[in-house]
């Protein structure tokens, strides 16, 4: 997601500076976090439908350093209005106040805004009002102190609903909000069990550029939990991941590869899915012509495939993987060099065994 205030939010999964962990191919998912853009607050300039008076109020909300407590209380009250227009204006103002000022996020939550916003997301038939509610919740979730309260208010299922049937912006911001909530470990299972994985896979497959990035970020976080890995594979996640990795000119290759690596680590169903979706030739091509980071994560995926499967080793070897692996082992980081050398050894061992078997057959 785009943001005007990137310094307001720590890097994804708490992962340090912008380059931290890019080429660290350990099996710790947190080491891959910096391949992802942070899900931050919403875009500005989306209030063309507001009246001139409403626009003036929104401009004040957008530029105010600190909202008055009585003003915040009035906005929270207006969220329960019988007028959709009043509800929308209140949600938009809360959305802007929470977007631009970190101090406002906690104060708005303390004023009781979370429950009526969740109610709007859950029950409103107005798609733009739902969008404002989703985005206000997203912006409030940027405050770590609010995450537990948002989850406890029952926000997960309404956010999943918005992810399924909302506007494109609602879907993107719902994905981001679910990602923020998933940063609390206890929420990962709740989100997965609430049906979030299939619509996130759908957003990754069919969403726009922002939607794909937001979906990949949320899926990466959720799939650190094994039961969500299983759900993701069952929902067909591997197909769009392989398709995205195959498009080497896109900005999604790294993100897709990191999600794929997370899935195949410790899950046989995911390794089988990579092969079934035609991932082996795609991964070998990346090792040959991708960026350094792309090559390294692709080697890590191929190693996961080959460590316990002679069949997969044969497939990888037949795709011509050994020459680019040798080249990578001579130029890459020490960790990637070790993985490349280990994979080369496995592939050569398989080729030697195949050759010996053919020789035995010829003599018999």
Phi and psi in degrees as a GROMACS rama.xvg file:
@    title "Ramachandran Plot"
@    xaxis  label "Phi"
@    yaxis  label "Psi"
@TYPE xy
-76.8592  153.076  UNK-2
-152.359  148.364  UNK-3
-91.5966  -10.8361  UNK-4
-132.836  65.0708  UNK-5
-62.1285  -24.4408  UNK-6
-73.3461  -12.6163  UNK-7
-68.5777  -23.3903  UNK-8
-125.024  134.386  UNK-9
-64.695  159.657  UNK-10
-65.8864  156.814  UNK-11
-46.7369  131.274  UNK-12
61.4839  20.8358  UNK-13
72.1697  27.8316  UNK-14
-94.4281  48.206  UNK-15
63.0889  -150.871  UNK-16
-75.1551  175.469  UNK-17
-66.5024  -19.0539  UNK-18
-105.416  -3.65615  UNK-19
-61.5039  130.166  UNK-20
78.916  2.29904  UNK-21
-57.3348  -42.3872  UNK-22
-114.616  16.7276  UNK-23
-87.1243  108.373  UNK-24
-99.7387  35.965  UNK-25
-70.2977  169.742  UNK-26
-83.9155  4.83061  UNK-27
-81.5688  114.867  UNK-28
-57.1058  -31.1298  UNK-29
-65.0666  -20.2605  UNK-30
-72.776  -13.5431  UNK-31
-97.106  -1.98486  UNK-32
-62.5322  -31.4218  UNK-33
-77.1223  0.439797  UNK-34
-73.8447  -8.52235  UNK-35
-109.981  142.875  UNK-36
-75.6687  139.796  UNK-37
-66.2071  141.407  UNK-38
-82.5768  109.256  UNK-39
-114.977  -154.033  UNK-40
-76.5754  173.122  UNK-41
-77.2088  173.296  UNK-42
-76.7326  155.064  UNK-43
-95.4294  177.441  UNK-44
75.3748  27.2786  UNK-45
-113.661  26.8989  UNK-46
-120.381  35.4961  UNK-47
-62.7178  -26.3167  UNK-48
-79.869  -9.34236  UNK-49
-74.1944  150.397  UNK-50
-69.3938  163.056  UNK-51
-55.7092  -41.8221  UNK-52
-63.7703  -42.2793  UNK-53
-64.3535  -38.8374  UNK-54
-62.0942  -37.9429  UNK-55
-63.2867  -42.6225  UNK-56
-63.1708  -40.1375  UNK-57
-66.3312  -36.7886  UNK-58
-63.9889  -39.9841  UNK-59
-62.3768  -43.5832  UNK-60
-62.4739  -36.2667  UNK-61
-70.9711  -28.7732  UNK-62
-107.196  -7.1385  UNK-63
-70.9684  131.804  UNK-64
-70.5976  -40.1704  UNK-65
-150.293  117.391  UNK-66
-73.1336  143.523  UNK-67
-66.8339  140.503  UNK-68
-60.267  -39.0119  UNK-69
-67.1997  -34.195  UNK-70
-65.8985  -43.0143  UNK-71
-62.3112  -43.2896  UNK-72
-60.7441  -38.4008  UNK-73
-66.3636  -40.2054  UNK-74
-61.8012  -42.8594  UNK-75
-62.0129  -41.0808  UNK-76
-62.6153  -41.0644  UNK-77
-66.2077  -22.592  UNK-78
-61.598  -25.658  UNK-79
-95.8809  10.561  UNK-80
-64.6138  155.792  UNK-81
-78.3379  -11.8689  UNK-82
-93.7848  121.664  UNK-83
-61.2371  -35.9917  UNK-84
-63.3915  -42.4923  UNK-85
-66.3368  -42.0336  UNK-86
-59.8201  -44.43  UNK-87
-63.8671  -44.4191  UNK-88
-63.3696  -41.8737  UNK-89
-63.7722  -44.0211  UNK-90
-64.0823  -39.884  UNK-91
-65.3337  -40.5344  UNK-92
-67.2693  -41.4396  UNK-93
-62.7542  -42.1024  UNK-94
-55.8254  -46.0918  UNK-95
-72.7508  -41.7101  UNK-96
-60.4497  -39.3784  UNK-97
-77.5859  -25.5082  UNK-98
-68.9615  -45.9779  UNK-99
-96.6725  -19.3381  UNK-100
-129.301  113.778  UNK-101
-59.7385  -36.7436  UNK-102
-63.7614  -33.2679  UNK-103
-67.8237  -27.9203  UNK-104
-60.5986  -46.3936  UNK-105
-70.222  -40.3169  UNK-106
-66.3553  -38.3884  UNK-107
-65.0774  -42.2327  UNK-108
-64.7992  -41.7873  UNK-109
-65.9376  -24.6245  UNK-110
-79.1066  -3.79424  UNK-111
95.5174  24.7776  UNK-112
-77.6908  -22.9952  UNK-113
-64.2164  -50.0319  UNK-114
-62.2368  -46.3039  UNK-115
-66.389  -30.7078  UNK-116
-66.3392  -42.3489  UNK-117
-63.2563  -39.2526  UNK-118
-62.0405  -39.6844  UNK-119
-62.5015  -45.8215  UNK-120
-62.1029  -39.1881  UNK-121
-73.8858  -38.4051  UNK-122
-118.508  -13.5487  UNK-123
-71.209  137.218  UNK-124
-93.8506  -2.37789  UNK-125
-90.1172  114.471  UNK-126
-64.2623  -32.541  UNK-127
-74.5453  -36.0562  UNK-128
-64.8779  -42.878  UNK-129
-59.6803  -41.3043  UNK-130
-60.4619  -43.3984  UNK-131
-65.1092  -38.567  UNK-132
-64.3583  -45.823  UNK-133
-59.2287  -44.97  UNK-134
-72.5435  -33.2291  UNK-135
-63.48  -43.316  UNK-136
-61.7505  -42.8584  UNK-137
-55.6945  -49.1638  UNK-138
-66.4712  -35.5055  UNK-139
-66.4653  -32.5647  UNK-140
-70.9931  -10.6009  UNK-141
-69.0252  -16.5997  UNK-142
-90.3709  117.32  UNK-143
-57.2368  -33.3446  UNK-144
-66.539  -18.4438  UNK-145
-89.6625  -16.6002  UNK-146
-59.7682  -45.5853  UNK-147
-63.564  -42.1202  UNK-148
-65.3782  -38.6241  UNK-149
-64.9295  -45.6122  UNK-150
-64.0604  -41.3458  UNK-151
-67.3054  -22.4873  UNK-152
-78.9581  -1.93772  UNK-153
85.4755  28.0025  UNK-154
-74.7854  -21.3739  UNK-155
-62.3552  -51.7343  UNK-156
-63.8269  -42.3199  UNK-157
-61.914  -36.305  UNK-158
-66.0398  -37.729  UNK-159
-64.749  -39.403  UNK-160
-59.7133  -46.029  UNK-161
-63.0969  -35.1075  UNK-162
-64.1493  -29.6384  UNK-163
-85.4535  -42.8389  UNK-164
-125.105  2.99091  UNK-165
-79.4435  -179.949  UNK-166
-66.5278  165.328  UNK-167
-53.4607  -41.5082  UNK-168
-67.7752  -39.1101  UNK-169
-59.0476  -43.6371  UNK-170
-62.753  -45.8479  UNK-171
-61.7497  -45.8503  UNK-172
-75.6711  -28.5303  UNK-173
-65.4376  -41.5286  UNK-174
-59.6355  -42.8455  UNK-175
-65.743  -42.2713  UNK-176
-63.3351  -41.1143  UNK-177
-64.6305  -37.3253  UNK-178
-59.5768  -47.2005  UNK-179
-58.8701  -43.6206  UNK-180
-67.0848  -32.2579  UNK-181
-70.9136  -9.90045  UNK-182
-70.4557  -15.0825  UNK-183
-89.9822  116.965  UNK-184
-53.7667  -37.8093  UNK-185
-68.5578  -15.3328  UNK-186
-85.6405  -16.9921  UNK-187
-59.8549  -46.624  UNK-188
-66.6613  -40.7674  UNK-189
-59.7434  -44.2804  UNK-190
-65.9647  -44.547  UNK-191
-62.6768  -41.7373  UNK-192
-73.6803  -14.4338  UNK-193
-88.9056  4.42743  UNK-194
88.9886  21.493  UNK-195
-75.6958  -26.6864  UNK-196
-64.1644  -51.3261  UNK-197
-57.9253  -45.5396  UNK-198
-68.2153  -27.8587  UNK-199
-66.7417  -40.2173  UNK-200
-62.0858  -41.2884  UNK-201
-62.4735  -39.8213  UNK-202
-66.4387  -39.0762  UNK-203
-63.1106  -36.7287  UNK-204
-80.4208  -38.7227  UNK-205
-119.994  -5.50786  UNK-206
-75.5103  171.22  UNK-207
-74.3798  -172.61  UNK-208
-59.5199  -45.367  UNK-209
-65.4183  -42.6422  UNK-210
-61.1337  -41.5797  UNK-211
-61.8307  -44.7231  UNK-212
-64.7341  -42.9674  UNK-213
-64.9325  -40.8819  UNK-214
-65.113  -43.3811  UNK-215
-62.1885  -40.6428  UNK-216
-64.6001  -44.9812  UNK-217
-65.1868  -42.5022  UNK-218
-64.7071  -39.5614  UNK-219
-59.2098  -43.9689  UNK-220
-67.514  -46.4217  UNK-221
-66.492  -34.5038  UNK-222
-81.9998  7.71468  UNK-223
-71.8673  -13.1025  UNK-224
-97.2612  128.351  UNK-225
-58.6194  -42.1419  UNK-226
-63.5363  -29.0881  UNK-227
-76.9452  -29.6481  UNK-228
-59.047  -46.3504  UNK-229
-61.1606  -45.0448  UNK-230
-59.7877  -41.0623  UNK-231
-65.6903  -43.1134  UNK-232
-65.2304  -42.0859  UNK-233
-64.7792  -28.5746  UNK-234
-82.3108  0.440313  UNK-235
84.4646  26.3595  UNK-236
-63.1211  -31.5691  UNK-237
-64.5556  -31.4996  UNK-238
-61.8164  -54.5262  UNK-239
-64.0652  -30.4497  UNK-240
-63.0516  -46.0466  UNK-241
-63.9917  -41.4519  UNK-242
-62.412  -40.9704  UNK-243
-68.8764  -38.5696  UNK-244
-65.7704  -30.6757  UNK-245
-72.8353  -20.5571  UNK-246
-91.1335  84.6817  UNK-247
-68.9846  -12.8768  UNK-248
-89.3826  -4.29029  UNK-249
-88.6237  168.733  UNK-250
-89.7699  6.54366  UNK-251
-104.147  -1.48704  UNK-252
-59.3389  -50.6782  UNK-253
-62.2871  -46.9837  UNK-254
-61.174  -46.2605  UNK-255
-62.0913  -40.1303  UNK-256
-66.7004  -39.6704  UNK-257
-66.6572  -39.9925  UNK-258
-64.3522  -43.1897  UNK-259
-60.5841  -42.9975  UNK-260
-62.0056  -41.0712  UNK-261
-61.2405  -40.6314  UNK-262
-67.2117  -45.2571  UNK-263
-74.4425  -16.5262  UNK-264
-74.0727  104.759  UNK-265
84.4369  11.8983  UNK-266
-137.295  106.228  UNK-267
-61.6621  -37.5147  UNK-268
-59.1564  -35.7138  UNK-269
-70.7349  -39.0122  UNK-270
-64.0032  -41.5248  UNK-271
-63.7825  -37.8993  UNK-272
-66.3344  -38.3945  UNK-273
-57.6341  -46.5506  UNK-274
-66.006  -46.2011  UNK-275
-61.8925  -32.705  UNK-276
-88.0699  9.67206  UNK-277
79.1668  28.8097  UNK-278
-75.699  -24.4846  UNK-279
-61.4645  -54.2752  UNK-280
-61.8255  -32.5721  UNK-281
-64.1741  -45.6756  UNK-282
-65.6318  -40.5579  UNK-283
-64.5725  -39.2681  UNK-284
-62.7084  -39.9353  UNK-285
-62.8916  -41.628  UNK-286
-59.758  -32.1593  UNK-287
-80.795  -42.8092  UNK-288
-127.112  -0.28292  UNK-289
-76.7328  178.219  UNK-290
-69.6308  169.498  UNK-291
-58.5636  -46.1712  UNK-292
-63.785  -42.1344  UNK-293
-62.4562  -41.6714  UNK-294
-60.2931  -44.1596  UNK-295
-67.4984  -42.0806  UNK-296
-71.7909  -31.9326  UNK-297
-65.8675  -40.1167  UNK-298
-61.0587  -41.1293  UNK-299
-62.0714  -39.3567  UNK-300
-66.7928  -46.9843  UNK-301
-60.7443  -37.345  UNK-302
-65.1519  -40.0337  UNK-303
-60.2228  -39.3481  UNK-304
-65.9533  -40.2468  UNK-305
-90.7755  -19.9292  UNK-306
-58.2769  -38.5569  UNK-307
-118.887  17.332  UNK-308
-141.016  110.954  UNK-309
-66.0996  -34.8236  UNK-310
-61.0813  -46.1585  UNK-311
-67.7249  -35.4708  UNK-312
-60.5803  -43.4228  UNK-313
-61.4916  -43.477  UNK-314
-61.1158  -45.0201  UNK-315
-65.4274  -42.1809  UNK-316
-63.1146  -41.2703  UNK-317
-68.6581  -18.3709  UNK-318
-82.1759  1.44967  UNK-319
80.6593  35.163  UNK-320
-76.3136  -25.0969  UNK-321
-63.9955  -46.9169  UNK-322
-58.1262  -48.5001  UNK-323
-67.4358  -27.511  UNK-324
-67.6972  -40.3956  UNK-325
-61.8449  -44.0004  UNK-326
-62.0967  -41.2571  UNK-327
-65.5015  -39.1861  UNK-328
-65.2188  -19.7055  UNK-329
-93.2142  -11.3901  UNK-330
-127.49  -6.74173  UNK-331
-97.5088  -176.148  UNK-332
-67.7261  165.177  UNK-333
-62.701  -40.3411  UNK-334
-66.9312  -45.0264  UNK-335
-66.0165  -35.9852  UNK-336
-60.4645  -44.285  UNK-337
-61.8111  -43.2794  UNK-338
-67.3355  -42.1196  UNK-339
-62.0907  -43.9363  UNK-340
-65.4792  -38.2919  UNK-341
-65.7181  -40.2927  UNK-342
-67.9528  -40.7614  UNK-343
-58.3513  -44.5211  UNK-344
-60.9024  -43.4187  UNK-345
-63.4207  -43.4279  UNK-346
-67.752  -41.7735  UNK-347
-67.837  -35.8798  UNK-348
-63.4439  -40.9622  UNK-349
-65.2123  -42.1933  UNK-350
-63.6636  -39.5256  UNK-351
-64.9335  -41.8833  UNK-352
-64.7643  -38.89  UNK-353
-64.1273  -41.9264  UNK-354
-64.537  -41.1465  UNK-355
-65.5099  -38.5839  UNK-356
-65.4718  -41.4495  UNK-357
-65.5538  -36.4074  UNK-358
-64.915  -40.7368  UNK-359
-64.0573  -39.3454  UNK-360
-65.4962  -36.8062  UNK-361
-68.5651  -32.4441  UNK-362
-80.6928  -23.4607  UNK-363
